[in-house]
């Protein structure tokens, strides 16, 4: 079995994707904090984070 080292551009792309995802979740959390007295739906939060509701559930569950 041969193990290959990841290509640096793939590592960079993965890091960019993780940072984008983190920013999306932080936007949703910010909205929750600034709208505590309002009823927010999963669709509301997903929209702010530019994610689908399904991905939002998975992200917050992790």
N, CA, C and O atoms as a GROMACS GRO file, in nm:
protein
  248
    1UNK      N    1   0.085  -0.118   0.000
    1UNK     CA    2   0.000   0.000   0.000
    1UNK      C    3   0.089   0.124   0.000
    1UNK      O    4   0.180   0.137   0.082
    2UNK      N    5   0.060   0.213  -0.092
    2UNK     CA    6   0.139   0.334  -0.103
    2UNK      C    7   0.056   0.453  -0.057
    2UNK      O    8  -0.057   0.473  -0.100
    3UNK      N    9   0.114   0.532   0.031
    3UNK     CA   10   0.046   0.651   0.082
    3UNK      C   11   0.109   0.771   0.014
    3UNK      O   12   0.231   0.787   0.014
    4UNK      N   13   0.027   0.855  -0.044
    4UNK     CA   14   0.078   0.973  -0.112
    4UNK      C   15   0.056   1.096  -0.026
    4UNK      O   16  -0.039   1.104   0.051
    5UNK      N   17   0.145   1.191  -0.041
    5UNK     CA   18   0.134   1.316   0.031
    5UNK      C   19   0.037   1.407  -0.043
    5UNK      O   20   0.044   1.417  -0.166
    6UNK      N   21  -0.054   1.472   0.029
    6UNK     CA   22  -0.149   1.562  -0.039
    6UNK      C   23  -0.076   1.674  -0.112
    6UNK      O   24   0.028   1.722  -0.067
    7UNK      N   25  -0.133   1.715  -0.222
    7UNK     CA   26  -0.077   1.826  -0.298
    7UNK      C   27  -0.109   1.955  -0.223
    7UNK      O   28  -0.219   1.970  -0.169
    8UNK      N   29  -0.013   2.046  -0.221
    8UNK     CA   30  -0.032   2.169  -0.145
    8UNK      C   31  -0.154   2.248  -0.189
    8UNK      O   32  -0.222   2.306  -0.104
    9UNK      N   33  -0.183   2.253  -0.317
    9UNK     CA   34  -0.300   2.327  -0.362
    9UNK      C   35  -0.429   2.266  -0.308
    9UNK      O   36  -0.524   2.338  -0.279
   10UNK      N   37  -0.432   2.133  -0.295
   10UNK     CA   38  -0.549   2.067  -0.236
   10UNK      C   39  -0.563   2.105  -0.090
   10UNK      O   40  -0.674   2.128  -0.042
   11UNK      N   41  -0.451   2.112  -0.018
   11UNK     CA   42  -0.455   2.154   0.122
   11UNK      C   43  -0.507   2.297   0.133
   11UNK      O   44  -0.588   2.328   0.220
   12UNK      N   45  -0.461   2.383   0.043
   12UNK     CA   46  -0.503   2.523   0.045
   12UNK      C   47  -0.652   2.533   0.015
   12UNK      O   48  -0.725   2.607   0.082
   13UNK      N   49  -0.698   2.459  -0.085
   13UNK     CA   50  -0.840   2.459  -0.121
   13UNK      C   51  -0.926   2.409  -0.005
   13UNK      O   52  -1.033   2.463   0.022
   14UNK      N   53  -0.878   2.307   0.062
   14UNK     CA   54  -0.952   2.252   0.177
   14UNK      C   55  -0.958   2.356   0.289
   14UNK      O   56  -1.062   2.372   0.353
   15UNK      N   57  -0.848   2.426   0.313
   15UNK     CA   58  -0.845   2.528   0.418
   15UNK      C   59  -0.939   2.643   0.384
   15UNK      O   60  -1.007   2.695   0.472
   16UNK      N   61  -0.943   2.682   0.258
   16UNK     CA   62  -1.034   2.789   0.215
   16UNK      C   63  -1.178   2.746   0.238
   16UNK      O   64  -1.260   2.824   0.287
   17UNK      N   65  -1.211   2.622   0.201
   17UNK     CA   66  -1.347   2.572   0.220
   17UNK      C   67  -1.385   2.569   0.368
   17UNK      O   68  -1.496   2.606   0.405
   18UNK      N   69  -1.292   2.526   0.452
   18UNK     CA   70  -1.319   2.523   0.596
   18UNK      C   71  -1.341   2.664   0.651
   18UNK      O   72  -1.429   2.686   0.734
   19UNK      N   73  -1.260   2.759   0.606
   19UNK     CA   74  -1.276   2.897   0.651
   19UNK      C   75  -1.410   2.955   0.606
   19UNK      O   76  -1.476   3.024   0.683
   20UNK      N   77  -1.450   2.926   0.482
   20UNK     CA   78  -1.579   2.973   0.432
   20UNK      C   79  -1.693   2.915   0.515
   20UNK      O   80  -1.788   2.985   0.549
   21UNK      N   81  -1.683   2.786   0.547
   21UNK     CA   82  -1.786   2.720   0.627
   21UNK      C   83  -1.791   2.780   0.767
   21UNK      O   84  -1.899   2.804   0.821
   22UNK      N   85  -1.676   2.805   0.824
   22UNK     CA   86  -1.670   2.864   0.959
   22UNK      C   87  -1.735   3.002   0.958
   22UNK      O   88  -1.810   3.035   1.049
   23UNK      N   89  -1.708   3.082   0.857
   23UNK     CA   90  -1.768   3.216   0.848
   23UNK      C   91  -1.920   3.206   0.832
   23UNK      O   92  -1.993   3.287   0.889
   24UNK      N   93  -1.966   3.108   0.757
   24UNK     CA   94  -2.110   3.090   0.739
   24UNK      C   95  -2.177   3.059   0.872
   24UNK      O   96  -2.282   3.115   0.904
   25UNK      N   97  -2.117   2.970   0.948
   25UNK     CA   98  -2.173   2.933   1.079
   25UNK      C   99  -2.167   3.052   1.175
   25UNK      O  100  -2.261   3.074   1.252
   26UNK      N  101  -2.059   3.128   1.170
   26UNK     CA  102  -2.047   3.246   1.256
   26UNK      C  103  -2.154   3.350   1.223
   26UNK      O  104  -2.204   3.417   1.312
   27UNK      N  105  -2.189   3.365   1.094
   27UNK     CA  106  -2.297   3.457   1.055
   27UNK      C  107  -2.430   3.412   1.117
   27UNK      O  108  -2.506   3.494   1.169
   28UNK      N  109  -2.456   3.283   1.111
   28UNK     CA  110  -2.581   3.231   1.168
   28UNK      C  111  -2.584   3.252   1.320
   28UNK      O  112  -2.687   3.290   1.374
   29UNK      N  113  -2.473   3.228   1.386
   29UNK     CA  114  -2.466   3.248   1.532
   29UNK      C  115  -2.486   3.395   1.566
   29UNK      O  116  -2.554   3.427   1.663
   30UNK      N  117  -2.427   3.483   1.487
   30UNK     CA  118  -2.444   3.627   1.510
   30UNK      C  119  -2.591   3.667   1.500
   30UNK      O  120  -2.641   3.743   1.583
   31UNK      N  121  -2.660   3.615   1.399
   31UNK     CA  122  -2.803   3.644   1.384
   31UNK      C  123  -2.880   3.592   1.505
   31UNK      O  124  -2.970   3.661   1.553
   32UNK      N  125  -2.847   3.474   1.553
   32UNK     CA  126  -2.917   3.421   1.671
   32UNK      C  127  -2.897   3.513   1.791
   32UNK      O  128  -2.991   3.538   1.866
   33UNK      N  129  -2.775   3.561   1.810
   33UNK     CA  130  -2.746   3.648   1.924
   33UNK      C  131  -2.815   3.782   1.912
   33UNK      O  132  -2.861   3.837   2.012
   34UNK      N  133  -2.823   3.837   1.791
   34UNK     CA  134  -2.881   3.969   1.774
   34UNK      C  135  -3.034   3.967   1.762
   34UNK      O  136  -3.097   4.073   1.764
   35UNK      N  137  -3.093   3.850   1.750
   35UNK     CA  138  -3.238   3.838   1.736
   35UNK      C  139  -3.294   3.738   1.838
   35UNK      O  140  -3.381   3.657   1.806
   36UNK      N  141  -3.244   3.746   1.962
   36UNK     CA  142  -3.284   3.651   2.065
   36UNK      C  143  -3.434   3.653   2.093
   36UNK      O  144  -3.492   3.549   2.127
   37UNK      N  145  -3.496   3.767   2.080
   37UNK     CA  146  -3.638   3.777   2.114
   37UNK      C  147  -3.729   3.736   1.998
   37UNK      O  148  -3.852   3.735   2.013
   38UNK      N  149  -3.670   3.704   1.884
   38UNK     CA  150  -3.750   3.668   1.766
   38UNK      C  151  -3.748   3.517   1.743
   38UNK      O  152  -3.654   3.447   1.782
   39UNK      N  153  -3.853   3.470   1.680
   39UNK     CA  154  -3.859   3.330   1.640
   39UNK      C  155  -3.784   3.315   1.508
   39UNK      O  156  -3.825   3.371   1.406
   40UNK      N  157  -3.675   3.241   1.510
   40UNK     CA  158  -3.596   3.218   1.390
   40UNK      C  159  -3.612   3.073   1.347
   40UNK      O  160  -3.603   2.981   1.429
   41UNK      N  161  -3.636   3.053   1.221
   41UNK     CA  162  -3.649   2.917   1.169
   41UNK      C  163  -3.514   2.870   1.117
   41UNK      O  164  -3.422   2.948   1.098
   42UNK      N  165  -3.506   2.741   1.096
   42UNK     CA  166  -3.385   2.685   1.038
   42UNK      C  167  -3.360   2.745   0.900
   42UNK      O  168  -3.246   2.769   0.862
   43UNK      N  169  -3.468   2.770   0.826
   43UNK     CA  170  -3.455   2.830   0.694
   43UNK      C  171  -3.398   2.971   0.703
   43UNK      O  172  -3.319   3.012   0.618
   44UNK      N  173  -3.438   3.046   0.807
   44UNK     CA  174  -3.382   3.180   0.828
   44UNK      C  175  -3.231   3.174   0.847
   44UNK      O  176  -3.156   3.248   0.784
   45UNK      N  177  -3.189   3.086   0.935
   45UNK     CA  178  -3.046   3.074   0.966
   45UNK      C  179  -2.967   3.020   0.848
   45UNK      O  180  -2.856   3.065   0.821
   46UNK      N  181  -3.024   2.925   0.779
   46UNK     CA  182  -2.957   2.870   0.661
   46UNK      C  183  -2.940   2.977   0.554
   46UNK      O  184  -2.836   2.982   0.488
   47UNK      N  185  -3.040   3.061   0.539
   47UNK     CA  186  -3.033   3.168   0.440
   47UNK      C  187  -2.921   3.267   0.472
   47UNK      O  188  -2.847   3.309   0.383
   48UNK      N  189  -2.909   3.304   0.598
   48UNK     CA  190  -2.804   3.396   0.640
   48UNK      C  191  -2.666   3.336   0.618
   48UNK      O  192  -2.572   3.406   0.581
   49UNK      N  193  -2.655   3.206   0.640
   49UNK     CA  194  -2.527   3.137   0.627
   49UNK      C  195  -2.498   3.092   0.483
   49UNK      O  196  -2.391   3.039   0.455
   50UNK      N  197  -2.595   3.114   0.393
   50UNK     CA  198  -2.582   3.069   0.254
   50UNK      C  199  -2.561   2.918   0.247
   50UNK      O  200  -2.483   2.868   0.166
   51UNK      N  201  -2.633   2.846   0.333
   51UNK     CA  202  -2.627   2.700   0.335
   51UNK      C  203  -2.768   2.645   0.319
   51UNK      O  204  -2.867   2.716   0.340
   52UNK      N  205  -2.777   2.519   0.281
   52UNK     CA  206  -2.908   2.455   0.278
   52UNK      C  207  -2.948   2.421   0.421
   52UNK      O  208  -2.861   2.405   0.507
   53UNK      N  209  -3.077   2.410   0.449
   53UNK     CA  210  -3.119   2.372   0.584
   53UNK      C  211  -3.058   2.240   0.631
   53UNK      O  212  -3.023   2.225   0.748
   54UNK      N  213  -3.044   2.144   0.539
   54UNK     CA  214  -2.986   2.014   0.576
   54UNK      C  215  -2.841   2.031   0.620
   54UNK      O  216  -2.801   1.975   0.723
   55UNK      N  217  -2.763   2.106   0.546
   55UNK     CA  218  -2.622   2.129   0.583
   55UNK      C  219  -2.614   2.206   0.713
   55UNK      O  220  -2.524   2.182   0.794
   56UNK      N  221  -2.707   2.298   0.736
   56UNK     CA  222  -2.707   2.375   0.861
   56UNK      C  223  -2.726   2.283   0.981
   56UNK      O  224  -2.658   2.298   1.082
   57UNK      N  225  -2.818   2.188   0.969
   57UNK     CA  226  -2.841   2.093   1.080
   57UNK      C  227  -2.713   2.015   1.109
   57UNK      O  228  -2.673   2.002   1.224
   58UNK      N  229  -2.651   1.965   1.006
   58UNK     CA  230  -2.528   1.886   1.023
   58UNK      C  231  -2.418   1.971   1.084
   58UNK      O  232  -2.344   1.923   1.169
   59UNK      N  233  -2.407   2.096   1.044
   59UNK     CA  234  -2.303   2.184   1.094
   59UNK      C  235  -2.320   2.212   1.242
   59UNK      O  236  -2.223   2.210   1.318
   60UNK      N  237  -2.444   2.239   1.284
   60UNK     CA  238  -2.467   2.270   1.425
   60UNK      C  239  -2.464   2.145   1.512
   60UNK      O  240  -2.437   2.154   1.631
   61UNK      N  241  -2.491   2.032   1.455
   61UNK     CA  242  -2.486   1.907   1.531
   61UNK      C  243  -2.342   1.866   1.560
   61UNK      O  244  -2.315   1.796   1.658
   62UNK      N  245  -2.252   1.908   1.476
   62UNK     CA  246  -2.110   1.869   1.491
   62UNK      C  247  -2.046   1.949   1.596
   62UNK      O  248  -1.928   1.931   1.623
   0.00000   0.00000   0.00000
